[in-house]
Amino acid sequence: MAPGLDENRAPADKRADGLGVIDPSARKLIDRWHVGSDPEQFAISKDGKFAFIANEDDASASIIGLDSGQLRGRLKVSEEPEGVGVNPVTGEVYVTCEEKGEVFAIDPDQQRVIATIETGGRPRSVAFSPDGSHAYAACENGGYIAVIDAGSHKLLSKIQLPTGSLPMGTAVSRDGKELYVATGRGNAIAIIDAEQNKLVTTVPVGTRVWGIALDPSGTKLYTANGASNDVSVVDLKSRKELRRIKVGDGPWGIAIVKAAK
């Protein structure tokens, strides 16, 4: 969590730490599973059987069985783990750790760390290309995107974002040709050509944009604007913000549920 954002909030109730299970049809919380101390982001394994959760307070990644909600493993990473992403082809799991600027690659079957990638810049989130060849980590303090070879687990390059950008959320287009990045206090979405690793343009959205998500069609992007308390809807073809939807205080992330037919 970026410094200063929680200064005026009440102390955290650590008893509430957990992974919430929600019935999307009924829109109700139906269970809460204990997963670790101060769980941040999480991702579902490629086979849909496990959740991998970054536990910020104890520098670990928990593995939870989705059939039972039980802890199936815990891996040590470095301080302040935050982002979690799953390679759509290999199933390998990446966990970003903010304090030392590291990304840990995990083999989900063997449940072990197989590589550590030094990105610097306080990485906040990670997204993979659809073909599983590359990973993109948003490095907040560095104001850049770290491009990683997901086969060799090596840092390839850094894409510098516009001045004032504090990147957090990341999403990749369905065809893998574009990368979308929330710039935090930059109050915009950066659109990057993923083939040339170059910034194409920026789209102004709400204030303090954090989490982002693509709709199922891949034509619209939704952004959680933490300081303006709204969600922006961005049309990716026209590169324009269509509208803003008022929500509760301090929206941080976005999840899109595909409606059942």
N, C-alpha and C positions, 0 to 999 in steps of 0.2 A: 504494500500500500504506500502510495506516495506520501511523503512527510507533509503534515499540516492539514490533511483533509479531514481528520477525525478529532481535531482539537476541541471542538465544541460539542462533541457527542458524549453520551453517558458511557462509562466503562463497559467493555464487552462482557456479556454473560457467557462464560466459557461452557456452561452446562448446555447451552443451545448449539454448540458446535456439532455439525453432522451433515449428512447428505439427505435432503428432503425427497420423499417419494410422492409425486403428485399424479392424481388422476386427471388427465387433460380434458376428459369429457365432462366430468363433474366439477372441474376446477377446484379441487380440494386436496389439501395435504393429507395423505393417508398413512404416512409413516415417516420416521426419522431414524437414520442409521448412524451410530457413532463411528467416525472414520479416522479421527486424529485431531490435533490441536490447531485451531484456526485454519480450516480447510479453505482453499482459494478456488482455483479453477479445477475442472475435472473433464475427463473424456471417456467415452465408452470404447472398449476394445473392438478390434475389427470383427471378431466373431460374436460380438454382442453379449458375452458372458460376464465381463468384468468392467468395473469402473476403476480408473486410475485417478487418484486425487492428490493434489499438491497441498501439503500441510505446512503452512508458513512458519508456525512457531517452533516446530521441532525438526526442520530441515529433512523432511522425509516425504516419500510418496507411498500412499496406501493403495492396496489392491483389494477391492471389495467384490465378492461374488454377488451378482445381481439376482440369482435365484433365491438367496437366503438373507442377503444383507450382512453376511459375516465377513470379518477380516480374513483375507486369504494370503496376505503378505504385506511386508513393509520394507521399503528400500531406502537406504541413506543416500541423500543427495547433499547439496551445499545449502548455505543459509538463504532464507526467504524464497523458497520455491513458490512460483506463481502460476505460470501458464502450462497447459498440458495439451498435447496434440498427438494424433495417431496417424501414422503413415497409412494411406488407404490401400496400398499395394502389399507392403511387407508386414504391416501390423505393428511395427516397432513404435514405441512411445517416446516422445520427447517431453522433457520437463525443464522449463526455464527457471533459473535461480538468480534472483536480482542482485544480491549483495556482492558476489564475486564476478558477476557477468558470465555465467556458465549455462550451457544447455546439456542436460544428461540424456543420453540415448539408452533406452531400456528394451531388452528382449522380453516380450510378455510371456512367452512359453517357459523360458528358463528363469524368469523373474530375477534378472540380474542386470546391472549397469554394464553396457558394452562399450561405451565411449563417453568422453567429456569434451565438449566443444567450447572453447573460450571465445565469446563474442564481445565481452565488455559492454558498457553502456546500459546496464540494468535491464535485461530482457524481460518483457512483461507478458508476451503471448507468442504462440507459434502456430503457423499454418503450413500445410503441405500442398504441393502441386498435385493435380489429379492422377498423374502418372507415377507419383511417389518418388520422383527423382530429386526434388529439391524441397527444402524447408525454409521458411521465412520467419525470423524472429524480430519482433518490434522492440527496439532498444531505446527505452524512454529517455534516459539521461544523455545518451549519445545523439539522439535525434536522427537515427538512421535505422535501416532495415538490414539485418545480417542475413546474407544468402548462404545457405548451407547445402553442400552435396550430401544428400541423404543416403547415398550408397557407401561413401567412404567416411561419412560423419566429419567432414572437414569444412572449415569456413572458407568460402570462395571469394566473397566481396561484401562491401557495405554500400548501400544506396542511401545517400544523404537526402534528408527531407528539408522542406523550406524552413528558414529561420523561425524559431518560436515553436516548432513542432516537438511534442512530447508523446511519441507514438505508443499506443496501447493495444487496441484491438486490430486483428488482421483477418482477412478473408480472401480466398482465391476464386476467380471466376470458374465456371464449370468447364470451360475449354482450356484452362490453365494459362491463358494469354495475359491476364491482368491480375494484379494484386491490389487490394483495397486496404487502406490503413487509416485508422482513427488517430488524429494528431493531438488529442487531449486539449491542452490550452491553446493549441493552434486553431481550434474551432472549425475544423474542416476535415474532409476525407481526401487523402492523397490517392491518386490513381496512378499505378506504376505499370509500365510495359514489362511483363515478366520474361519476355524473350530477349529484350535488350537491357533489362535492369535499369531502366531510366524512368524518371518522373514524367508523366504525360500532362497531368493537370491536377488542380485541387478544386473541390466543391465545398463552398461554405455551408455549414449546418448549424446546429445549436451550440450552446456554450459548454465547454469542457466535455468533448465527445470521447466516450470510453469504448464500451463494447459495441460490436457491429455484427450483422448477420445478413446473408443473402436470402431472398425468398426462393421457394422451390423452382421457379422458372429461371432464376438467375438474372432477371431483368431489373430488379429493384433491390436496393440496399437499405437496411434499417439501422439507425444509430441511436444509442442511448446517450443522451446529453445530460450529464450529471448536474450541472449548475443551473441550466435553464428548465430543468424538470420536464423534459419532453423527449419525444422520439421523432427524428427526422426520417422522411421517406424520400429516397434519392432514386431518380430514374437514371440508369446507367447509360442508356443510349444517348439521351440528350445532355447528360452530365449536369443535371439540375436537381435541386431540392424541390420536390413537389408540394410538400406540406409538412407541418409539425403537429404531433398529437400530444396533448398534455397528459402527463402521467403523475405518479407520486413523487415524493422528494428523493433527489439524488439517484436517479436510475443509473445502473452500473453496467448491466449486461443485457443481451438480447438472445432469446431462443425462439425459433419458429417451428411450430408444430404443423405438419401437413395434415389437413383435415381428411378423415376417412370418407370414402365414397359410399 
